[in-house]
Amino acid sequence: MSYEEKTLLSKELFERAKRVIPGGVCHNLRYFPPYPFFVEKAWGSRIMDVDGNTYIDYWMGHYTHILGHRHPDVVKAVTDYIKESGYHFGLVNKEEIKLAELVVELVPCAECVRFCCSATEAAMYAVRLARAWTGKDTIMKAVGGWHGASTDLSFGISYPFNERETLGIPDELEARVKLFTFNDWDDTLRAMDECGDDLAAVIIEPVLGVGGFIPATKDYLKSLKNELEKRGALLIFDETITGFRVSPGGYQEFIGVTPHLTVLGKILGGGFPIGAVCGPMDILMMGSYERRKPNRVLVGGGTFSCNPISMVAGRVVLERLLEDKKKIYPYINSLCDSLRKGIEEAGKAYGLKVETTGIGSLFMIHVKKEDVPLRSCEDIYEHTYWDIRDTSLRRFLASHGVHMIHGGGAVSYAHTEEEVEATVNVVGMFFEEFKG
Ligand SMILES: Cc1ncc(COP(=O)(O)O)c(C=O)c1O
């Protein structure tokens, strides 16, 4: 059965949504042609749509559900909390201390942490703190890096990278952001030199996220930190995706390079909205109520910041990751290794040049035009059929019961070997059709 034949109710809902929501979606990624399926429910590694079709899901709530959808421990903790205490007070409560203590225990750079509602906000605050701390204005970000759509960081995100990312941002702000090629030391130095003595910080996903799931090398990150310290600037890691995923302390623990500030989100909220900026107390104290104008950094506000539901859910997930780290990380990493290998072998079997980037439980499929290694986002756009990932590939997989966005995703503790095998088969069927 074709996708359209299987998703009649979703089609109707999409028509209805378009009448009241521009384009029918409130997050552009959730659209794919001809229309997205509407979710009825999710559990473990699975999603069911309103027409009753089930999918092996690798999107996992934007890579949040490392333990699987609707984890029973999270459901119990959250419902117990709501029944016994409530769900939003807009006041301090002890749940935020418990989660903050865990972040400080786990994340090497975190002497303290400030929670907010999204990683977009957290990245915006990290940049503001870095500018205030250094007294400089220019920020560097990697081509293809995604740190949310804040006005400060909406540059060089999508292809073609040299075109303006969005209308509605004044030229003066664009001049305060310099782009560089991820993992390319010469280009990074070039951009630093262009900043002159105005460089406040480099913000970087240490594993390039939606730009390609490409890990930065240890040497590159070490050089970056040393050079920034020489120039009186800060290194900000955006570990929104990698935090608690590649290891309990994120990529910084895994690779052994500690940044000055870190942005967190996703897994940290246990499936509920969250963002956090963490780092040294003296930098974060610049945002404290104790500082007065003109010497303070405005951090915070946020009606739902530190809401107890995100705090409880996040703590339950982090505690589980800590308790069972010897089981969970080897399991999800080796399952994802099998997936990456299986997909590359399927590509080879159909005579295609397929590379599956990623690390740990993250993966992204690339069908290459040339046999060159993929080290940056530009490599992906130059050397692969990147435009199939969120169009024909996504639709083909969905019509065969597998759900991926950007041609990849994250393996959770709820996924099984059988599901990985089934996924490899379906991706192989796509390769066969793509080969034509
Ligand atoms: C690396 C990175 N930073 C920041 C964000 C923005 O996070 P949020 O959606 O919580 O605002 C994302 C979201 O996908 C992300 O992947």
The ligand as an ORCA input file, in Angstrom:
! r2SCAN-3c Opt
* xyz 0 1
  C      22.347     21.444     19.135
  C      21.029     22.129     19.407
  N      21.028     23.300     20.043
  C      19.886     23.943     20.334
  C      18.668     23.416     19.951
  C      17.396     24.139     20.274
  O      16.765     23.444     21.295
  P      15.231     23.699     21.662
  O      14.455     23.064     20.581
  O      15.084     23.048     23.008
  O      15.037     25.172     21.736
  C      18.630     22.182     19.307
  C      17.327     21.587     18.909
  O      17.198     20.721     18.113
  C      19.828     21.524     19.009
  O      19.849     20.343     18.354
*
